[in-house]
């Protein structure tokens, strides 16, 4: 199961994920990101917080990589999130929020 919480601020929208990012829930994240991102004004950032994600399958990793390439910031802390971020960055810690 995957829960998606949406946090809005004047400069950005953050999708906070909780649970497992696996198929078929990846479709839900893609739809949520798409509907939010399409309505954002220019310069508004979209971020995804994976700090509460417990597991990501191959489909989830592909989706996170696609979203990252579309200028979505992926960040989070904790053992699982750190491993995911390292895989997305090819082994370094780029992409983490300060």
N, C-alpha and C positions, 0 to 999 in steps of 0.2 A: 504494500500500500504506500502511496505517496500523497502527502499533504503539501499544498502550495499556498503559502501566505503571501499576500501582496502588501508591501509597505510603500506608500507614496510620500514623496517630499517635493518641494518646488523644483529641485534640480535633477531628481532621479526616481526611478522605480526599482525596488528590490523585490525579487521573488525569493522568499525563504523556503527552502525545501526541507521536508522532514519525512524520513522513511527510506524506502528503497526506490532508486531510480532505475527501473527495469521496464522492459516491454510488457504490457501495453501502456504503462503509465508515462512513458516517454512521449507518447502522442499527446497526452494531456498537458505536459509541460510545453511542448512545441506550440500547441494551440493557445495556451495562456500567454506565452511570450509573444506570439504573433499578434494576438488581439491587442495586447498592451503596447507593443512597439509601434504598430501602425497608427495609433492615435497620439503618439508623443510629439510635442513640438520640437523643432530643430534645437540641437544642443542638449537635449534631455538624455541622460544616461540610463541604460538598463543594466541591472546587476543581478547575479544569482548567488545566493548564499547557500553553500552546500555543507555548512557546519553540522547540521543535524541529519545528514544522509548517512545511512548505515551500510549501503551496498550499491554498487553501480555495475550493471551488466554491459556487454559490448555495445548494445544499442544506445544505452545511456551515455557511454563515453563518446560515441560518435556524435550524438546530439549536442553534448557539451562542447565538443570541438567545433562543430558547425556554428553554434551560438557565439563562441569565443571569436571565431573568424568574422562574425557579423558585428564585432565591436561590443559584445556583451561581456562585462567583467564577471568572471567566475572567481569566487573567493570563499574562504571558510577556514576554520581552525579545527584541530583535533587530528587524531591518527588517520582516520578514513579520508577526511577532506585533504589532508596533506598529501597522502598517496595519490589521490585523484588529481590534485593540482600538479604534482610532479609528473604524472603520466601525460597530462595535457601540455605541459611545458617542455616535454622531452627530457625530463630529469632535473631541471632547475626549478626554483620556486617562484618564477615569474607568474603574474596573474593573481597573486595574493593581495588582499587589501591590507593596508598598514594597520 
